[in-house]
Amino acid sequence: MNQERDDYMRSTILETYDLEIETTSYICVLFHPFDEDGQSYPDYQVFIAIGVCWIEILTSMWAVFYFGIKCYCLIRKALRKSDQTSRKTKGLQQQLFQALVVQTCIPLILMYIPIAILFIFPMLHIDIGFTSSFVAITIAIYPAIDPLPNMFIINSYRKTISRLFKMCLTCSLDNTTANRCSIIEPRPIEMKIMKKLPKNNNYNIVLI
């Protein structure tokens, strides 16, 4: 980093994190630096670099939507031509397409839109501060959310997961019930022989 960016970020890092700029590593894209008179001007080299990033993002989005739609059209056409395709197979293809649509929307919501916000506002000279840190959160949770559509939309996966949860819940309830049950140890049986009665030769045995 150069001195200009250090001066630009110094007060922000000190007020937000209570850290000195000299002891901090950071990444800063300064779209509107200041000239000698203190007036801001657009740095076209930075705009060109971010423009290349925009091309990469838009190209990947276009590829996802284009090939997703083409895949759907080919599947629909193949199913229409085949009269021997069972209803179960058609239902599975429909479920796979629905999962594909949802998996397309997940990166759009968790990655493309947040990164677009992160780039657009500074380019328009609008300061959003450190609220942009939500981008790191959405990107971090994306790998955990991405496989969920297949698990909950496709019937076979959904039924298997449902049975697994029921088994875990049943085992948990059984363990809880077993822990609450106390084992009562039987008391030892004591036998006491009473004194001999006068009228007969029998003894009375008392169980205690």
Secondary structure, DSSP 8 states (H G I E B T S, - for coil): --HHHHHHHHHHHHHHH---GGG-------SS-B-TTS-B---HHHHHHHHHHHHHHHHHHHHHHHHHHHHHHHHHHHHHH-SS--HHHHHHHHHHHHHHHHHHHHHIIIIIHHHHHHHHHHHTT---GGGGGHHHHHHHHHHHHTTHHHHHHSHHHHHHHHHHHHHHHHHHHHHHHHHH----------EEE----SSSS---EEE-
